[in-house]
Amino acid sequence: IFNNLPSLAPPTSSELRDELERYLSSDPEHTTDALKWWYDRRAVYPTLSRMALDYLSIPATSVNVERTFSRGRLLLLYVRNRLSAQTTRALMCLGNWSALDLIKDDDALAVAQLEEVEGDASDYEMEEGWDDIDLTTLD
């Protein structure tokens, strides 16, 4: 049961440096889908692939940025203006990741059907790492 314990520990700076050096010394590969490329290499570059999936899911053109702001405005209606920045970010990422099929609809539905949390959520602090992407569940 404890065989995987070392793999759960955060990487050291030398491990991160080694991963980056391996990536930079590898031959360039042609790809038309960068997200898929990083997803396929998540075992080889675990930390870099997590970062790449985070950054590459950000819209790259001003048209998509305008669309994202429009969605944000729809999300932050005058009635819902009490959403925290953290919640707004999470909801917008969820929408983008769902559109890219990085999140299963059944999982999103299961979370949506959870019981409401009572009380004022504005003073609730999210756990460290709540927004980490677990790529092992995407298989």
N, C-alpha and C positions, 0 to 999 in steps of 0.2 A: 504494500500500500504506500510505502514511503519512497519507492524507487524514483518517483518523478519530483521529489522535493527540490533537488538542485535546479531543475528547470523552471521552478516557480519563483525562484529568487530573482530580484531585479538584476539586469546585466551590469557588470562593472564597466568602468570607463575604458579599460583595455579591450574588453569584449566588444564594446561599441566601436572602438577604433578599428579592431580587426575586421568587423563586419563591413564598415565603410571602406576599408582598404581592399577587401575582397571584391566589393562591388565596383570600386573605381578601377581595379586592375583587370576586371573581366572584359571580354570583347563586347562591343556594342551589338545589340540585336535589333532587327527591324520588327516593329509591332504597330498595329493599328489601334490597339486597345490597351492603354497604359494601366488602367485599373485591373484588367484581367491578368496582364503580365505580372504585376506586383502580387496579386492574389495567388497566382500559380507558383511564385517563388517565396511565399511566406515562410517556408521551412528553412530556406537558405539564408534569407535576410529577414529575420523576425521583427527586429526593431525598425529597420528602414521600410519594410512593407507596411507596418502600421502607420508610420508617418506619411508615406506616400498615399495610402488610402484616405487618410484625413485630408491632406492637401489637394489631392487630385479630384476630390468630390466637390471642391469649391468651384463655382462657375468661372470660366476663363474669359468670357467676352462680356462686353458692356451690355449686350442684349440680354444675356442670361442674368447679369447683375440687376438690370432693370426689372426683369421678371421676378427675381428673388425679392427685391424690395416691394414689388407689388404683392407678392404672396405674404411677405411680412406685414404689410399694411392690412391685408385681409385677416391675418392671424391676430393682429393687434387692433381689433375694432375698438371703438370708444367704450363699448361695454366691457371688453376684456383687457383694459389697459393696465391691469394690476399684475400681469404676467411678469415675472422677473426676467432679466437678460439671460440667465442660465436656462430657464424654461423655454424661452423663445428660441434660443440657439438649439436646444435639444429637439424642439418640434420641427424646426426648419431642416436640421440634419436628418431627422427621421423621414421627412418628406422626400428629400433628395436621395437618401439611401434606399428608400422603398422604390422610388422610380428607377433606380439602378439595379433592382433585385438583390440588394445586399441584405435586406431584411425580409424574412418570410411573413406573409400576410397573416398566417395563423398565430405567429408570435406577437405581432402588433395587436391583433384582436384579443388575444389572451390578456395582454397587459391592459388594454382598454377596459376589459371587463372586471378588473380588480376593484375592490372596494375603495371608496373615496377615503382620503386621509382627512380626519377632522382637525379643525383648528386653523390658525393662521400659518400658512406655509412660508410666509416671507422671512421668518426667522429660522427656517430649517436649512441647515448646512448639508450639502451633499458630501458623501464619503469621498475621500481621496481616490482617484482612479475610476469614478463612476462612469466616465465617458470613454474608458479604454475599449478598444475594439478587440473582441475575442474571435480571431479568425478561424479557430478550430471548429467553431459551430457552423461554419458556412458550407461544410462538405455535404 
